[in-house]
Amino acid sequence: MVTFRLANEGQIRLRPVSPDDEPMIAEAFNTAPQETLLHRFFTPLRRLSSEQVRPLVMIDPVREVCGR
């Protein structure tokens, strides 16, 4: 986890995604405006299935994570 201090004295914390995040990620995509999904996926999507969300949360930290 990495914590950043903001100019307004606030903080944000970033952490790696985990399989437990799947429901939250699915909800975020499934409630996003249609235009946002079109710009992200370049195709009109109405919803993401769990098969489409799963690869987003099943990250191999050796192959798929960037260092800072």
mmJSON file of the N, C-alpha and C atoms, coordinates in Angstrom:
{"data_MODEL":{"atom_site":{
"group_PDB":["ATOM","ATOM","ATOM","ATOM","ATOM","ATOM","ATOM","ATOM","ATOM","ATOM","ATOM","ATOM","ATOM","ATOM","ATOM","ATOM","ATOM","ATOM","ATOM","ATOM","ATOM","ATOM","ATOM","ATOM","ATOM","ATOM","ATOM","ATOM","ATOM","ATOM","ATOM","ATOM","ATOM","ATOM","ATOM","ATOM","ATOM","ATOM","ATOM","ATOM","ATOM","ATOM","ATOM","ATOM","ATOM","ATOM","ATOM","ATOM","ATOM","ATOM","ATOM","ATOM","ATOM","ATOM","ATOM","ATOM","ATOM","ATOM","ATOM","ATOM","ATOM","ATOM","ATOM","ATOM","ATOM","ATOM","ATOM","ATOM","ATOM","ATOM","ATOM","ATOM","ATOM","ATOM","ATOM","ATOM","ATOM","ATOM","ATOM","ATOM","ATOM","ATOM","ATOM","ATOM","ATOM","ATOM","ATOM","ATOM","ATOM","ATOM","ATOM","ATOM","ATOM","ATOM","ATOM","ATOM","ATOM","ATOM","ATOM","ATOM","ATOM","ATOM","ATOM","ATOM","ATOM","ATOM","ATOM","ATOM","ATOM","ATOM","ATOM","ATOM","ATOM","ATOM","ATOM","ATOM","ATOM","ATOM","ATOM","ATOM","ATOM","ATOM","ATOM","ATOM","ATOM","ATOM","ATOM","ATOM","ATOM","ATOM","ATOM","ATOM","ATOM","ATOM","ATOM","ATOM","ATOM","ATOM","ATOM","ATOM","ATOM","ATOM","ATOM","ATOM","ATOM","ATOM","ATOM","ATOM","ATOM","ATOM","ATOM","ATOM","ATOM","ATOM","ATOM","ATOM","ATOM","ATOM","ATOM","ATOM","ATOM","ATOM","ATOM","ATOM","ATOM","ATOM","ATOM","ATOM","ATOM","ATOM","ATOM","ATOM","ATOM","ATOM","ATOM","ATOM","ATOM","ATOM","ATOM","ATOM","ATOM","ATOM","ATOM","ATOM","ATOM","ATOM","ATOM","ATOM","ATOM","ATOM","ATOM","ATOM","ATOM","ATOM","ATOM","ATOM","ATOM","ATOM","ATOM","ATOM","ATOM","ATOM","ATOM","ATOM"],
"id":[1,2,3,4,5,6,7,8,9,10,11,12,13,14,15,16,17,18,19,20,21,22,23,24,25,26,27,28,29,30,31,32,33,34,35,36,37,38,39,40,41,42,43,44,45,46,47,48,49,50,51,52,53,54,55,56,57,58,59,60,61,62,63,64,65,66,67,68,69,70,71,72,73,74,75,76,77,78,79,80,81,82,83,84,85,86,87,88,89,90,91,92,93,94,95,96,97,98,99,100,101,102,103,104,105,106,107,108,109,110,111,112,113,114,115,116,117,118,119,120,121,122,123,124,125,126,127,128,129,130,131,132,133,134,135,136,137,138,139,140,141,142,143,144,145,146,147,148,149,150,151,152,153,154,155,156,157,158,159,160,161,162,163,164,165,166,167,168,169,170,171,172,173,174,175,176,177,178,179,180,181,182,183,184,185,186,187,188,189,190,191,192,193,194,195,196,197,198,199,200,201,202,203,204],
"type_symbol":["N","C","C","N","C","C","N","C","C","N","C","C","N","C","C","N","C","C","N","C","C","N","C","C","N","C","C","N","C","C","N","C","C","N","C","C","N","C","C","N","C","C","N","C","C","N","C","C","N","C","C","N","C","C","N","C","C","N","C","C","N","C","C","N","C","C","N","C","C","N","C","C","N","C","C","N","C","C","N","C","C","N","C","C","N","C","C","N","C","C","N","C","C","N","C","C","N","C","C","N","C","C","N","C","C","N","C","C","N","C","C","N","C","C","N","C","C","N","C","C","N","C","C","N","C","C","N","C","C","N","C","C","N","C","C","N","C","C","N","C","C","N","C","C","N","C","C","N","C","C","N","C","C","N","C","C","N","C","C","N","C","C","N","C","C","N","C","C","N","C","C","N","C","C","N","C","C","N","C","C","N","C","C","N","C","C","N","C","C","N","C","C","N","C","C","N","C","C","N","C","C","N","C","C"],
"label_atom_id":["N","CA","C","N","CA","C","N","CA","C","N","CA","C","N","CA","C","N","CA","C","N","CA","C","N","CA","C","N","CA","C","N","CA","C","N","CA","C","N","CA","C","N","CA","C","N","CA","C","N","CA","C","N","CA","C","N","CA","C","N","CA","C","N","CA","C","N","CA","C","N","CA","C","N","CA","C","N","CA","C","N","CA","C","N","CA","C","N","CA","C","N","CA","C","N","CA","C","N","CA","C","N","CA","C","N","CA","C","N","CA","C","N","CA","C","N","CA","C","N","CA","C","N","CA","C","N","CA","C","N","CA","C","N","CA","C","N","CA","C","N","CA","C","N","CA","C","N","CA","C","N","CA","C","N","CA","C","N","CA","C","N","CA","C","N","CA","C","N","CA","C","N","CA","C","N","CA","C","N","CA","C","N","CA","C","N","CA","C","N","CA","C","N","CA","C","N","CA","C","N","CA","C","N","CA","C","N","CA","C","N","CA","C","N","CA","C","N","CA","C","N","CA","C","N","CA","C","N","CA","C","N","CA","C","N","CA","C"],
"label_alt_id":[null,null,null,null,null,null,null,null,null,null,null,null,null,null,null,null,null,null,null,null,null,null,null,null,null,null,null,null,null,null,null,null,null,null,null,null,null,null,null,null,null,null,null,null,null,null,null,null,null,null,null,null,null,null,null,null,null,null,null,null,null,null,null,null,null,null,null,null,null,null,null,null,null,null,null,null,null,null,null,null,null,null,null,null,null,null,null,null,null,null,null,null,null,null,null,null,null,null,null,null,null,null,null,null,null,null,null,null,null,null,null,null,null,null,null,null,null,null,null,null,null,null,null,null,null,null,null,null,null,null,null,null,null,null,null,null,null,null,null,null,null,null,null,null,null,null,null,null,null,null,null,null,null,null,null,null,null,null,null,null,null,null,null,null,null,null,null,null,null,null,null,null,null,null,null,null,null,null,null,null,null,null,null,null,null,null,null,null,null,null,null,null,null,null,null,null,null,null,null,null,null,null,null,null],
"label_comp_id":["MET","MET","MET","VAL","VAL","VAL","THR","THR","THR","PHE","PHE","PHE","ARG","ARG","ARG","LEU","LEU","LEU","ALA","ALA","ALA","ASN","ASN","ASN","GLU","GLU","GLU","GLY","GLY","GLY","GLN","GLN","GLN","ILE","ILE","ILE","ARG","ARG","ARG","LEU","LEU","LEU","ARG","ARG","ARG","PRO","PRO","PRO","VAL","VAL","VAL","SER","SER","SER","PRO","PRO","PRO","ASP","ASP","ASP","ASP","ASP","ASP","GLU","GLU","GLU","PRO","PRO","PRO","MET","MET","MET","ILE","ILE","ILE","ALA","ALA","ALA","GLU","GLU","GLU","ALA","ALA","ALA","PHE","PHE","PHE","ASN","ASN","ASN","THR","THR","THR","ALA","ALA","ALA","PRO","PRO","PRO","GLN","GLN","GLN","GLU","GLU","GLU","THR","THR","THR","LEU","LEU","LEU","LEU","LEU","LEU","HIS","HIS","HIS","ARG","ARG","ARG","PHE","PHE","PHE","PHE","PHE","PHE","THR","THR","THR","PRO","PRO","PRO","LEU","LEU","LEU","ARG","ARG","ARG","ARG","ARG","ARG","LEU","LEU","LEU","SER","SER","SER","SER","SER","SER","GLU","GLU","GLU","GLN","GLN","GLN","VAL","VAL","VAL","ARG","ARG","ARG","PRO","PRO","PRO","LEU","LEU","LEU","VAL","VAL","VAL","MET","MET","MET","ILE","ILE","ILE","ASP","ASP","ASP","PRO","PRO","PRO","VAL","VAL","VAL","ARG","ARG","ARG","GLU","GLU","GLU","VAL","VAL","VAL","CYS","CYS","CYS","GLY","GLY","GLY","ARG","ARG","ARG"],
"label_asym_id":["A","A","A","A","A","A","A","A","A","A","A","A","A","A","A","A","A","A","A","A","A","A","A","A","A","A","A","A","A","A","A","A","A","A","A","A","A","A","A","A","A","A","A","A","A","A","A","A","A","A","A","A","A","A","A","A","A","A","A","A","A","A","A","A","A","A","A","A","A","A","A","A","A","A","A","A","A","A","A","A","A","A","A","A","A","A","A","A","A","A","A","A","A","A","A","A","A","A","A","A","A","A","A","A","A","A","A","A","A","A","A","A","A","A","A","A","A","A","A","A","A","A","A","A","A","A","A","A","A","A","A","A","A","A","A","A","A","A","A","A","A","A","A","A","A","A","A","A","A","A","A","A","A","A","A","A","A","A","A","A","A","A","A","A","A","A","A","A","A","A","A","A","A","A","A","A","A","A","A","A","A","A","A","A","A","A","A","A","A","A","A","A","A","A","A","A","A","A","A","A","A","A","A","A"],
"label_entity_id":["1","1","1","1","1","1","1","1","1","1","1","1","1","1","1","1","1","1","1","1","1","1","1","1","1","1","1","1","1","1","1","1","1","1","1","1","1","1","1","1","1","1","1","1","1","1","1","1","1","1","1","1","1","1","1","1","1","1","1","1","1","1","1","1","1","1","1","1","1","1","1","1","1","1","1","1","1","1","1","1","1","1","1","1","1","1","1","1","1","1","1","1","1","1","1","1","1","1","1","1","1","1","1","1","1","1","1","1","1","1","1","1","1","1","1","1","1","1","1","1","1","1","1","1","1","1","1","1","1","1","1","1","1","1","1","1","1","1","1","1","1","1","1","1","1","1","1","1","1","1","1","1","1","1","1","1","1","1","1","1","1","1","1","1","1","1","1","1","1","1","1","1","1","1","1","1","1","1","1","1","1","1","1","1","1","1","1","1","1","1","1","1","1","1","1","1","1","1","1","1","1","1","1","1"],
"label_seq_id":[1,1,1,2,2,2,3,3,3,4,4,4,5,5,5,6,6,6,7,7,7,8,8,8,9,9,9,10,10,10,11,11,11,12,12,12,13,13,13,14,14,14,15,15,15,16,16,16,17,17,17,18,18,18,19,19,19,20,20,20,21,21,21,22,22,22,23,23,23,24,24,24,25,25,25,26,26,26,27,27,27,28,28,28,29,29,29,30,30,30,31,31,31,32,32,32,33,33,33,34,34,34,35,35,35,36,36,36,37,37,37,38,38,38,39,39,39,40,40,40,41,41,41,42,42,42,43,43,43,44,44,44,45,45,45,46,46,46,47,47,47,48,48,48,49,49,49,50,50,50,51,51,51,52,52,52,53,53,53,54,54,54,55,55,55,56,56,56,57,57,57,58,58,58,59,59,59,60,60,60,61,61,61,62,62,62,63,63,63,64,64,64,65,65,65,66,66,66,67,67,67,68,68,68],
"pdbx_PDB_ins_code":[null,null,null,null,null,null,null,null,null,null,null,null,null,null,null,null,null,null,null,null,null,null,null,null,null,null,null,null,null,null,null,null,null,null,null,null,null,null,null,null,null,null,null,null,null,null,null,null,null,null,null,null,null,null,null,null,null,null,null,null,null,null,null,null,null,null,null,null,null,null,null,null,null,null,null,null,null,null,null,null,null,null,null,null,null,null,null,null,null,null,null,null,null,null,null,null,null,null,null,null,null,null,null,null,null,null,null,null,null,null,null,null,null,null,null,null,null,null,null,null,null,null,null,null,null,null,null,null,null,null,null,null,null,null,null,null,null,null,null,null,null,null,null,null,null,null,null,null,null,null,null,null,null,null,null,null,null,null,null,null,null,null,null,null,null,null,null,null,null,null,null,null,null,null,null,null,null,null,null,null,null,null,null,null,null,null,null,null,null,null,null,null,null,null,null,null,null,null,null,null,null,null,null,null],
"Cartn_x":[0.847,0.0,0.9,0.457,1.189,0.24,0.698,-0.113,0.471,-0.393,0.002,-0.689,0.073,-0.509,-0.877,-2.06,-2.557,-2.256,-2.298,-2.018,-2.989,-4.211,-5.21,-5.144,-4.023,-3.775,-4.51,-5.263,-5.923,-4.928,-5.4,-4.572,-5.361,-4.644,-5.23,-4.299,-4.884,-4.099,-4.392,-3.335,-3.456,-2.957,-3.682,-3.282,-3.542,-2.892,-3.146,-4.584,-5.119,-6.449,-6.378,-7.483,-7.519,-8.811,-8.867,-10.093,-11.319,-11.124,-12.249,-12.889,-12.188,-12.691,-13.65,-13.804,-14.61,-16.01,-16.779,-18.127,-18.118,-17.163,-17.102,-16.716,-15.795,-15.383,-16.528,-17.22,-18.368,-19.429,-19.705,-20.706,-20.277,-19.001,-18.507,-18.696,-18.354,-18.528,-20.005,-20.786,-22.189,-23.041,-22.516,-23.252,-22.627,-21.566,-20.906,-21.788,-21.698,-22.446,-22.029,-22.979,-22.724,-21.563,-21.461,-20.385,-19.014,-18.932,-17.678,-17.247,-18.188,-17.86,-17.442,-18.104,-17.743,-16.318,-15.937,-14.577,-13.542,-13.913,-12.975,-12.774,-13.877,-13.819,-13.993,-14.273,-14.43,-15.517,-16.477,-17.624,-18.772,-19.992,-21.103,-21.353,-21.124,-21.375,-22.482,-23.33,-24.362,-23.921,-23.284,-22.817,-21.561,-20.772,-19.644,-20.036,-19.812,-20.093,-18.96,-19.188,-18.122,-16.921,-17.15,-16.028,-15.19,-15.826,-15.08,-14.376,-14.948,-14.359,-13.214,-13.334,-12.351,-10.912,-10.599,-9.197,-8.7,-9.608,-9.204,-8.757,-9.196,-8.846,-7.889,-7.688,-6.77,-5.433,-4.675,-3.413,-2.242,-1.363,-0.12,0.889,1.245,2.111,3.501,3.932,5.271,5.225,4.151,4.08,3.328,2.409,1.468,1.454,2.368,2.373,3.582,3.353,4.443,5.067,6.35,7.024,6.926,7.217,7.175,8.554],
"Cartn_y":[-1.162,0.0,1.233,2.247,3.503,4.625,5.533,6.672,7.947,8.77,10.056,11.15,12.184,13.353,14.377,14.923,15.901,17.314,18.26,19.659,20.201,19.665,20.145,19.389,18.717,17.94,16.599,16.293,14.985,13.903,12.678,11.534,10.622,9.945,8.839,7.652,6.488,5.257,4.378,3.856,2.935,1.576,0.548,-0.81,-1.691,-2.822,-3.723,-4.242,-4.493,-5.081,-6.534,-7.032,-8.421,-9.071,-10.388,-11.073,-10.66,-10.242,-9.786,-8.508,-7.805,-6.562,-6.79,-8.034,-8.324,-7.715,-7.866,-7.273,-5.75,-5.084,-3.622,-3.16,-3.868,-3.504,-3.742,-4.868,-5.151,-4.067,-3.664,-2.62,-1.298,-0.958,0.292,0.299,-0.797,-0.875,-0.902,-1.656,-1.827,-0.6,0.348,1.586,2.783,2.539,3.618,4.049,5.314,5.773,5.005,4.806,4.065,4.665,5.988,6.655,6.308,6.211,5.852,4.456,3.519,2.145,2.093,2.865,2.905,3.407,4.446,4.984,4.016,3.242,2.316,1.051,0.511,-0.796,-0.715,0.471,0.686,-0.19,-0.561,-1.327,-1.065,-1.047,-0.79,-1.986,-1.804,-2.843,-2.357,-3.252,-2.899,-3.301,-4.439,-4.945,-5.777,-5.93,-6.858,-8.099,-9.238,-10.494,-10.782,-11.733,-12.09,-12.667,-13.3,-13.812,-12.668,-11.519,-10.371,-9.612,-9.634,-8.916,-9.709,-11.009,-11.856,-11.579,-11.46,-11.172,-9.829,-8.917,-7.614,-7.7,-8.739,-8.867,-10.02,-10.885,-12.014,-11.643,-10.841,-10.299,-11.128,-11.492,-12.164,-11.074,-10.914,-9.793,-9.843,-10.996,-11.092,-10.564,-10.868,-10.497,-9.206,-8.786,-7.751,-6.501,-6.347,-5.175,-4.311,-3.019,-2.078,-1.625,-1.466,-0.905,0.613,1.226,2.69,3.26],
"Cartn_z":[0.0,0.0,0.0,-0.73,-0.816,-0.427,0.418,0.845,0.26,-0.326,-0.873,-0.083,0.252,0.919,-0.152,-0.02,-0.973,-0.504,-1.426,-1.096,-0.053,-0.013,0.944,2.267,2.534,3.755,3.792,2.751,2.683,2.295,2.301,1.929,1.003,0.129,-0.613,-0.463,-0.364,-0.246,-1.441,-2.036,-3.16,-2.718,-3.124,-2.806,-4.025,-4.095,-5.218,-5.177,-6.337,-6.445,-5.965,-5.425,-4.972,-5.449,-5.453,-5.87,-5.05,-3.815,-2.987,-3.535,-4.417,-4.987,-6.158,-6.591,-7.781,-7.725,-6.635,-6.626,-6.761,-6.13,-6.216,-7.624,-8.245,-9.599,-10.569,-10.42,-11.284,-11.126,-9.898,-9.661,-10.282,-10.162,-10.744,-12.263,-12.912,-14.357,-14.731,-13.985,-14.341,-14.049,-13.283,-13.026,-13.739,-14.49,-15.238,-16.412,-16.795,-17.967,-19.222,-20.113,-21.359,-22.14,-22.169,-22.902,-22.311,-20.998,-20.337,-20.753,-20.76,-21.162,-22.63,-23.468,-24.882,-25.064,-24.329,-24.443,-23.875,-22.871,-22.238,-23.051,-23.594,-24.268,-25.776,-26.308,-27.757,-28.361,-27.562,-28.025,-27.059,-27.543,-26.622,-25.702,-24.431,-23.425,-22.503,-22.102,-21.123,-19.718,-19.599,-18.31,-18.534,-17.493,-17.536,-16.747,-17.332,-16.642,-15.659,-14.763,-13.823,-14.569,-15.724,-16.528,-17.098,-17.339,-17.85,-16.728,-15.524,-14.391,-13.771,-13.741,-13.055,-13.482,-14.776,-15.14,-14.613,-14.316,-13.788,-12.335,-11.623,-10.204,-9.927,-10.889,-10.721,-11.358,-10.654,-11.171,-10.661,-11.571,-11.194,-10.854,-9.57,-9.192,-9.801,-10.251,-10.861,-12.302,-13.031,-14.439,-14.718,-13.828,-14.219,-13.339,-12.422,-11.568,-11.912,-11.997,-12.267,-10.964,-10.948,-9.792,-9.833,-8.714,-8.748,-8.674],
"occupancy":[1.0,1.0,1.0,1.0,1.0,1.0,1.0,1.0,1.0,1.0,1.0,1.0,1.0,1.0,1.0,1.0,1.0,1.0,1.0,1.0,1.0,1.0,1.0,1.0,1.0,1.0,1.0,1.0,1.0,1.0,1.0,1.0,1.0,1.0,1.0,1.0,1.0,1.0,1.0,1.0,1.0,1.0,1.0,1.0,1.0,1.0,1.0,1.0,1.0,1.0,1.0,1.0,1.0,1.0,1.0,1.0,1.0,1.0,1.0,1.0,1.0,1.0,1.0,1.0,1.0,1.0,1.0,1.0,1.0,1.0,1.0,1.0,1.0,1.0,1.0,1.0,1.0,1.0,1.0,1.0,1.0,1.0,1.0,1.0,1.0,1.0,1.0,1.0,1.0,1.0,1.0,1.0,1.0,1.0,1.0,1.0,1.0,1.0,1.0,1.0,1.0,1.0,1.0,1.0,1.0,1.0,1.0,1.0,1.0,1.0,1.0,1.0,1.0,1.0,1.0,1.0,1.0,1.0,1.0,1.0,1.0,1.0,1.0,1.0,1.0,1.0,1.0,1.0,1.0,1.0,1.0,1.0,1.0,1.0,1.0,1.0,1.0,1.0,1.0,1.0,1.0,1.0,1.0,1.0,1.0,1.0,1.0,1.0,1.0,1.0,1.0,1.0,1.0,1.0,1.0,1.0,1.0,1.0,1.0,1.0,1.0,1.0,1.0,1.0,1.0,1.0,1.0,1.0,1.0,1.0,1.0,1.0,1.0,1.0,1.0,1.0,1.0,1.0,1.0,1.0,1.0,1.0,1.0,1.0,1.0,1.0,1.0,1.0,1.0,1.0,1.0,1.0,1.0,1.0,1.0,1.0,1.0,1.0,1.0,1.0,1.0,1.0,1.0,1.0],
"B_iso_or_equiv":[0.0,0.0,0.0,0.0,0.0,0.0,0.0,0.0,0.0,0.0,0.0,0.0,0.0,0.0,0.0,0.0,0.0,0.0,0.0,0.0,0.0,0.0,0.0,0.0,0.0,0.0,0.0,0.0,0.0,0.0,0.0,0.0,0.0,0.0,0.0,0.0,0.0,0.0,0.0,0.0,0.0,0.0,0.0,0.0,0.0,0.0,0.0,0.0,0.0,0.0,0.0,0.0,0.0,0.0,0.0,0.0,0.0,0.0,0.0,0.0,0.0,0.0,0.0,0.0,0.0,0.0,0.0,0.0,0.0,0.0,0.0,0.0,0.0,0.0,0.0,0.0,0.0,0.0,0.0,0.0,0.0,0.0,0.0,0.0,0.0,0.0,0.0,0.0,0.0,0.0,0.0,0.0,0.0,0.0,0.0,0.0,0.0,0.0,0.0,0.0,0.0,0.0,0.0,0.0,0.0,0.0,0.0,0.0,0.0,0.0,0.0,0.0,0.0,0.0,0.0,0.0,0.0,0.0,0.0,0.0,0.0,0.0,0.0,0.0,0.0,0.0,0.0,0.0,0.0,0.0,0.0,0.0,0.0,0.0,0.0,0.0,0.0,0.0,0.0,0.0,0.0,0.0,0.0,0.0,0.0,0.0,0.0,0.0,0.0,0.0,0.0,0.0,0.0,0.0,0.0,0.0,0.0,0.0,0.0,0.0,0.0,0.0,0.0,0.0,0.0,0.0,0.0,0.0,0.0,0.0,0.0,0.0,0.0,0.0,0.0,0.0,0.0,0.0,0.0,0.0,0.0,0.0,0.0,0.0,0.0,0.0,0.0,0.0,0.0,0.0,0.0,0.0,0.0,0.0,0.0,0.0,0.0,0.0,0.0,0.0,0.0,0.0,0.0,0.0],
"pdbx_formal_charge":[null,null,null,null,null,null,null,null,null,null,null,null,null,null,null,null,null,null,null,null,null,null,null,null,null,null,null,null,null,null,null,null,null,null,null,null,null,null,null,null,null,null,null,null,null,null,null,null,null,null,null,null,null,null,null,null,null,null,null,null,null,null,null,null,null,null,null,null,null,null,null,null,null,null,null,null,null,null,null,null,null,null,null,null,null,null,null,null,null,null,null,null,null,null,null,null,null,null,null,null,null,null,null,null,null,null,null,null,null,null,null,null,null,null,null,null,null,null,null,null,null,null,null,null,null,null,null,null,null,null,null,null,null,null,null,null,null,null,null,null,null,null,null,null,null,null,null,null,null,null,null,null,null,null,null,null,null,null,null,null,null,null,null,null,null,null,null,null,null,null,null,null,null,null,null,null,null,null,null,null,null,null,null,null,null,null,null,null,null,null,null,null,null,null,null,null,null,null,null,null,null,null,null,null],
"auth_seq_id":[1,1,1,2,2,2,3,3,3,4,4,4,5,5,5,6,6,6,7,7,7,8,8,8,9,9,9,10,10,10,11,11,11,12,12,12,13,13,13,14,14,14,15,15,15,16,16,16,17,17,17,18,18,18,19,19,19,20,20,20,21,21,21,22,22,22,23,23,23,24,24,24,25,25,25,26,26,26,27,27,27,28,28,28,29,29,29,30,30,30,31,31,31,32,32,32,33,33,33,34,34,34,35,35,35,36,36,36,37,37,37,38,38,38,39,39,39,40,40,40,41,41,41,42,42,42,43,43,43,44,44,44,45,45,45,46,46,46,47,47,47,48,48,48,49,49,49,50,50,50,51,51,51,52,52,52,53,53,53,54,54,54,55,55,55,56,56,56,57,57,57,58,58,58,59,59,59,60,60,60,61,61,61,62,62,62,63,63,63,64,64,64,65,65,65,66,66,66,67,67,67,68,68,68],
"auth_comp_id":["MET","MET","MET","VAL","VAL","VAL","THR","THR","THR","PHE","PHE","PHE","ARG","ARG","ARG","LEU","LEU","LEU","ALA","ALA","ALA","ASN","ASN","ASN","GLU","GLU","GLU","GLY","GLY","GLY","GLN","GLN","GLN","ILE","ILE","ILE","ARG","ARG","ARG","LEU","LEU","LEU","ARG","ARG","ARG","PRO","PRO","PRO","VAL","VAL","VAL","SER","SER","SER","PRO","PRO","PRO","ASP","ASP","ASP","ASP","ASP","ASP","GLU","GLU","GLU","PRO","PRO","PRO","MET","MET","MET","ILE","ILE","ILE","ALA","ALA","ALA","GLU","GLU","GLU","ALA","ALA","ALA","PHE","PHE","PHE","ASN","ASN","ASN","THR","THR","THR","ALA","ALA","ALA","PRO","PRO","PRO","GLN","GLN","GLN","GLU","GLU","GLU","THR","THR","THR","LEU","LEU","LEU","LEU","LEU","LEU","HIS","HIS","HIS","ARG","ARG","ARG","PHE","PHE","PHE","PHE","PHE","PHE","THR","THR","THR","PRO","PRO","PRO","LEU","LEU","LEU","ARG","ARG","ARG","ARG","ARG","ARG","LEU","LEU","LEU","SER","SER","SER","SER","SER","SER","GLU","GLU","GLU","GLN","GLN","GLN","VAL","VAL","VAL","ARG","ARG","ARG","PRO","PRO","PRO","LEU","LEU","LEU","VAL","VAL","VAL","MET","MET","MET","ILE","ILE","ILE","ASP","ASP","ASP","PRO","PRO","PRO","VAL","VAL","VAL","ARG","ARG","ARG","GLU","GLU","GLU","VAL","VAL","VAL","CYS","CYS","CYS","GLY","GLY","GLY","ARG","ARG","ARG"],
"auth_asym_id":["A","A","A","A","A","A","A","A","A","A","A","A","A","A","A","A","A","A","A","A","A","A","A","A","A","A","A","A","A","A","A","A","A","A","A","A","A","A","A","A","A","A","A","A","A","A","A","A","A","A","A","A","A","A","A","A","A","A","A","A","A","A","A","A","A","A","A","A","A","A","A","A","A","A","A","A","A","A","A","A","A","A","A","A","A","A","A","A","A","A","A","A","A","A","A","A","A","A","A","A","A","A","A","A","A","A","A","A","A","A","A","A","A","A","A","A","A","A","A","A","A","A","A","A","A","A","A","A","A","A","A","A","A","A","A","A","A","A","A","A","A","A","A","A","A","A","A","A","A","A","A","A","A","A","A","A","A","A","A","A","A","A","A","A","A","A","A","A","A","A","A","A","A","A","A","A","A","A","A","A","A","A","A","A","A","A","A","A","A","A","A","A","A","A","A","A","A","A","A","A","A","A","A","A"],
"auth_atom_id":["N","CA","C","N","CA","C","N","CA","C","N","CA","C","N","CA","C","N","CA","C","N","CA","C","N","CA","C","N","CA","C","N","CA","C","N","CA","C","N","CA","C","N","CA","C","N","CA","C","N","CA","C","N","CA","C","N","CA","C","N","CA","C","N","CA","C","N","CA","C","N","CA","C","N","CA","C","N","CA","C","N","CA","C","N","CA","C","N","CA","C","N","CA","C","N","CA","C","N","CA","C","N","CA","C","N","CA","C","N","CA","C","N","CA","C","N","CA","C","N","CA","C","N","CA","C","N","CA","C","N","CA","C","N","CA","C","N","CA","C","N","CA","C","N","CA","C","N","CA","C","N","CA","C","N","CA","C","N","CA","C","N","CA","C","N","CA","C","N","CA","C","N","CA","C","N","CA","C","N","CA","C","N","CA","C","N","CA","C","N","CA","C","N","CA","C","N","CA","C","N","CA","C","N","CA","C","N","CA","C","N","CA","C","N","CA","C","N","CA","C","N","CA","C","N","CA","C","N","CA","C","N","CA","C","N","CA","C"],
"pdbx_PDB_model_num":[1,1,1,1,1,1,1,1,1,1,1,1,1,1,1,1,1,1,1,1,1,1,1,1,1,1,1,1,1,1,1,1,1,1,1,1,1,1,1,1,1,1,1,1,1,1,1,1,1,1,1,1,1,1,1,1,1,1,1,1,1,1,1,1,1,1,1,1,1,1,1,1,1,1,1,1,1,1,1,1,1,1,1,1,1,1,1,1,1,1,1,1,1,1,1,1,1,1,1,1,1,1,1,1,1,1,1,1,1,1,1,1,1,1,1,1,1,1,1,1,1,1,1,1,1,1,1,1,1,1,1,1,1,1,1,1,1,1,1,1,1,1,1,1,1,1,1,1,1,1,1,1,1,1,1,1,1,1,1,1,1,1,1,1,1,1,1,1,1,1,1,1,1,1,1,1,1,1,1,1,1,1,1,1,1,1,1,1,1,1,1,1,1,1,1,1,1,1,1,1,1,1,1,1]
}}}
